[in-house]
Amino acid sequence: APLEPPPTDPLWQFVFAPGLVEFITSGGKPLLSDDRAPGDFGFDPLAFSASEEKLKLYQMKELKHCRLAMIAIAGMYAQSVETGAGVFGAGTA
């Protein structure tokens, strides 16, 4: 019998909620305006963006880590669909 994928009901939260938060915090301005980058809320208490060079370095590090995390999540999803045991139930007896 073919395996059924996990339910997709809560997926809207992962798509809609972050966009809503960003829209509200931007004061309703267009999200891709010239004076604002996506995800830039102006919160930098540790001064990671003190220099342009440092900012570019940290942006590249964040992109690499996020891409790796997306691949890991896709692997977890594929495993849960294939085994039918769920993400955290696989391998338990």
MILOGU-850084 format. One record per residue (C-alpha): chain; x, y, z; residue in three letters. Coordinates in Angstrom, 3 decimals. Example, Ala and Ser with C-alpha at 12.3 -4.5 7.8 and 13.67 -1.06 7.14 Angstrom:
// MILOGU-850084
{pt "A",{12.300,-4.500,7.800},"ala"}
{pt "A",{13.670,-1.060,7.140},"ser"}
END
This chain:
// MILOGU-850084
{pt "A",{0.000,0.000,0.000},"ala"}
{pt "A",{1.355,3.484,-0.810},"pro"}
{pt "A",{2.382,5.654,2.114},"leu"}
{pt "A",{0.433,8.791,2.849},"glu"}
{pt "A",{2.363,12.038,3.345},"pro"}
{pt "A",{2.055,13.904,6.661},"pro"}
{pt "A",{-0.845,16.358,7.021},"pro"}
{pt "A",{-0.307,19.768,5.418},"thr"}
{pt "A",{-2.797,21.750,7.512},"asp"}
{pt "A",{-0.239,23.641,9.649},"pro"}
{pt "A",{1.992,24.556,6.678},"leu"}
{pt "A",{0.182,27.849,6.132},"trp"}
{pt "A",{1.680,29.071,9.417},"gln"}
{pt "A",{5.212,28.703,8.039},"phe"}
{pt "A",{4.304,30.641,4.893},"val"}
{pt "A",{1.860,33.269,6.082},"phe"}
{pt "A",{3.016,34.159,9.623},"ala"}
{pt "A",{6.584,35.360,8.805},"pro"}
{pt "A",{5.282,37.505,5.949},"gly"}
{pt "A",{2.650,39.040,8.192},"leu"}
{pt "A",{5.194,39.842,10.911},"val"}
{pt "A",{7.511,41.479,8.384},"glu"}
{pt "A",{4.672,43.506,6.866},"phe"}
{pt "A",{3.525,44.760,10.277},"ile"}
{pt "A",{7.028,45.657,11.466},"thr"}
{pt "A",{7.791,47.519,8.238},"ser"}
{pt "A",{4.924,49.905,8.910},"gly"}
{pt "A",{3.139,48.818,5.749},"gly"}
{pt "A",{5.968,49.964,3.463},"lys"}
{pt "A",{6.721,47.799,0.449},"pro"}
{pt "A",{8.935,44.951,1.614},"leu"}
{pt "A",{11.415,45.278,-1.243},"leu"}
{pt "A",{11.900,49.032,-1.224},"ser"}
{pt "A",{15.273,50.646,-1.896},"asp"}
{pt "A",{15.893,51.602,1.732},"asp"}
{pt "A",{15.122,48.209,3.259},"arg"}
{pt "A",{16.281,44.649,2.691},"ala"}
{pt "A",{14.015,41.648,3.454},"pro"}
{pt "A",{14.437,40.611,7.079},"gly"}
{pt "A",{16.174,43.856,8.044},"asp"}
{pt "A",{14.406,45.057,11.180},"phe"}
{pt "A",{17.215,47.373,12.303},"gly"}
{pt "A",{17.995,45.145,15.313},"phe"}
{pt "A",{21.767,44.682,15.686},"asp"}
{pt "A",{22.731,44.926,19.380},"pro"}
{pt "A",{26.097,43.156,18.858},"leu"}
{pt "A",{27.086,45.410,15.932},"ala"}
{pt "A",{27.570,42.581,13.447},"phe"}
{pt "A",{27.086,45.065,10.631},"ser"}
{pt "A",{29.653,47.565,11.898},"ala"}
{pt "A",{31.538,47.419,8.598},"ser"}
{pt "A",{30.316,46.592,5.115},"glu"}
{pt "A",{32.907,43.808,4.781},"glu"}
{pt "A",{31.775,42.174,8.033},"lys"}
{pt "A",{28.134,42.472,7.003},"leu"}
{pt "A",{28.760,40.722,3.655},"lys"}
{pt "A",{30.677,37.940,5.426},"leu"}
{pt "A",{27.868,37.287,7.905},"tyr"}
{pt "A",{25.232,37.439,5.163},"gln"}
{pt "A",{27.096,34.756,3.195},"met"}
{pt "A",{27.442,32.597,6.316},"lys"}
{pt "A",{23.726,32.914,6.985},"glu"}
{pt "A",{22.842,31.933,3.423},"leu"}
{pt "A",{25.059,28.846,3.575},"lys"}
{pt "A",{23.613,27.719,6.899},"his"}
{pt "A",{20.036,28.314,5.758},"cys"}
{pt "A",{20.558,26.320,2.573},"arg"}
{pt "A",{21.994,23.436,4.574},"leu"}
{pt "A",{19.025,23.597,6.954},"ala"}
{pt "A",{16.572,23.500,4.028},"met"}
{pt "A",{18.275,20.395,2.642},"ile"}
{pt "A",{18.129,18.779,6.094},"ala"}
{pt "A",{14.407,19.516,6.456},"ile"}
{pt "A",{13.735,18.082,2.992},"ala"}
{pt "A",{15.614,14.931,4.040},"gly"}
{pt "A",{13.580,14.658,7.240},"met"}
{pt "A",{10.356,15.045,5.284},"tyr"}
{pt "A",{11.403,12.444,2.710},"ala"}
{pt "A",{12.337,10.016,5.482},"gln"}
{pt "A",{9.001,10.449,7.233},"ser"}
{pt "A",{7.098,9.892,3.983},"val"}
{pt "A",{9.178,6.838,3.089},"glu"}
{pt "A",{9.114,5.149,6.497},"thr"}
{pt "A",{5.699,6.329,7.639},"gly"}
{pt "A",{7.090,6.637,11.179},"ala"}
{pt "A",{7.204,10.408,11.341},"gly"}
{pt "A",{10.265,12.582,11.766},"val"}
{pt "A",{11.113,11.677,15.362},"phe"}
{pt "A",{9.604,8.188,15.383},"gly"}
{pt "A",{12.008,6.691,12.883},"ala"}
{pt "A",{14.485,4.224,14.319},"gly"}
{pt "A",{12.634,3.693,17.586},"thr"}
{pt "A",{11.499,0.215,18.443},"ala"}
END
